[in-house]
Amino acid sequence: MGGTAKILVLVAAGCLAGVLLWPAPKAHLPGAMPRAAAIIPAPVSGARIWYAAKNMPLLSLPDGRQQIVRSVLNITGPMQFGSFVWNEDRIPQGPLWVRIDLTRQLMSVFRAGHEIGAAVILYGTDGKPTPTGSFSILEKDAHHYSHSYDAPMPYMLRLTNDGVAIHGSNVRQGYATHGCIGVPPDFARLLFAAAKKGDLVVILPVLPGAGKA
């Protein structure tokens, strides 16, 4: 469900998808938590911020479940359209799930409670909105081609029976999709390799009052 249209949400520079965890300069844990609960000791420097067992935050999902977060990527600079981070170093195998924040146009990929990937995304226009809620990956197709839109959709992960999917896209400012989640092709390839059918994908709605260009 690719395409182009007006840009919907400006990227929040230097913050992935949620509350800044003070005092860390770039603790960008995705999720809605009371600020008091987010105050933690200064993180260990490096490519990743690790949480002690007593400080591991919980992310609430739309269906009422919660996911524990053991570590997040230590992204210290602003993420631009087309940029992404992927780091699986020292991360064990385990359940994978994806969190998509439409307000900030950002995706986080978690495995075994650790964030292993983050990317700026495209999503649907007002006329072709991206659905929100909890989904499971229904189908994988590395070489998918959309006959409806006469366009390739590489590394496609289908989320709905009517064609909404995560797939590789030309992620640029000023672009949007016809309802799908577009991610940079190289990020899509990594996510495709890591994900399997049945994995959880959570899409959070645009918050009321969020600016649109």
N, C-alpha and C positions, 0 to 999 in steps of 0.2 A: 504494500500500500504506500508506494513512494510518491514523491511529487515535490513541488515547490510552492511556497506561499510566504506570507509575512512572518517575521520572527515573533514568537509568542512571549518568551520570558528572557530577561537578561541574565547572563551567567553571574553568579555571585563569586567575585574574585577571591580566591584563597579559601573558600569554604565549600566542602563537598555538598552536603545535603542535610544540614541540621544546625543544632546549637553548637556554638564554639565552646569547647571545654576549657574553662579557665583553670590554671594560668598558662597552659600550653599555648604557644603562639599559633599552632596549626593543628590543634586537636579538633577534627572536623566530624566527629561522630554523627552519622545520619540518625535522626530521630527526634521526637518531641519529648523532652524530659524537663522537669523543673530545674532551673539553674542551680539551686542549692545541691541537688543530687548529682550535678555534673562537675562539682569542684573536686579535683583529684590532685595527688602529688605531681610535681613536674615529671614528664615522661622521660624515659631513656632516649637519648638522641640516637638517630640512625634512620633507616628507611622505614621504620615501623614504630608505632606507639603501642606498647604492651600494657595491659591492665593487670594489676594484682587481683587475686581471686576475690577479695572483699570489695573491690572497686569496679568489677565488671558490670557495665550498664546492661539494661534490658531494653530492647526495642519492641514496642507494641505494634501488632499487625492489625489490619482492618477487620480481620475475622476474630479478634480477641486473643489470639495466641501471642506469645512473646518469644523473641530470639535473643540469646545472650551474645554479647560482643566481647571477644577476648583481646583483639587488637585491631588497629586501623592503620591505613597507610599514612605516613607522615609527609603530607603534601604541603610544602612550605610556600609555594608561589601560586599565582592565579592560573586556573585552567581555562584554556581558550577553545573556541570552536575547532573541532578536529583533533584536539589533544586528548590523551588518556594516559593512565598509569596502570601497569600490571606487574605485580611482584608476588610470587609464590614461595620465595626463599624461606625455609624453615617452617613452612605451613604443612600440617599433616593432612592426609586424606580425610574426608568426612562429608556430611551433607552440604550441598551447595544451594544457596538461594540468592535472589537478585532483588535489590530495592531500587525503584525508579522514582525520583522526586521531580514531578512536572513543574513545580514552582521554580526550582533552581536549575532545571534542565540537566540533571545529573543522575548518573547510575552508579550504584555500588554493588559489587559482587562479593559475597561472603562464602567462605568454605570453612567448615568446622568452627564457626564463630569468628573467623579472621577475615578482614577485608583484604581481598587479593587483587581487585580491579576497580578502577573508577574512570568514568568517561563522561564528557559532555555529550548530550543527546539532542536529537530532533524528535518532535512529536506532532500530533495532529492539530489541524486548524479548527476554528469554530464550526465550520461546516462538516468536517470529518474529524470529530474529536477522538482522542485516545481514551479507551475505557479505563476506569480505575477500579481498584480492588485487588483481590488475591486470585492468581491464576496458576495453572500448571503448564509446563511445556508439553504440548500435544504432539509435536512433530519436529524433526530436524531434517534439513535439506541444505547441504553445503552449496549446491549449484541451482538454487531455486530461481525460476523466472516467472514473473507475474504477467499473465496474458491479459488481465484486466487493465493493467497500466503499461503494458508493453515495456517492461523494465526488469533488469536483473535485480535480484535481492539475495546477494551472497550470504552464506552462513545463516540461513533463516531458522529461527526458533519460533514456531507457531504457538500463539497463546489462545486464540479463539477460533471457533468453527467458521466464522465469517471472514477470516483472513488477517486479523491483526497479529503482528509478529514483531520480534526483534530481528534486525538484519543490518548488514553493512550498508552504509549510505555516505554520500558526500556531505559531511557535517560542516555546514558553513552558516555564518550569520546571514539572516534573511531567508533561510530555507525552513520548511516544515514538511510534514508528511500527510498522507491521507488517513492517518490513524495509527500507523505503526510506530515503533520506536526505532529510530535510526541511530546507529553508532558507527564510529570510524571502522573501515574494513579490517584493519589489522587487529583492532580490539574485538570485532565480531568473530574473527578467526579463533582468537584465544578463548573467548567465551564459548564458542561452539564446541571446541575441544574439551572444555572443562565440564560443560553442562550435559545433562541427560534427560530423556523424557521423564516427566513426572516432577522435575525440580520446580520449586516454588518461585514465582515472580510476583512481587508486590508493587503496584503502581499507585502512588499517592496523588491526589488531585491538586489542581492549582488552588492555592489558598485564596479566600476572598480578599479582594483589594490588591492582589499581586499585579504589578504593572504589566501591561502589554504594549508593545511598540506600535 
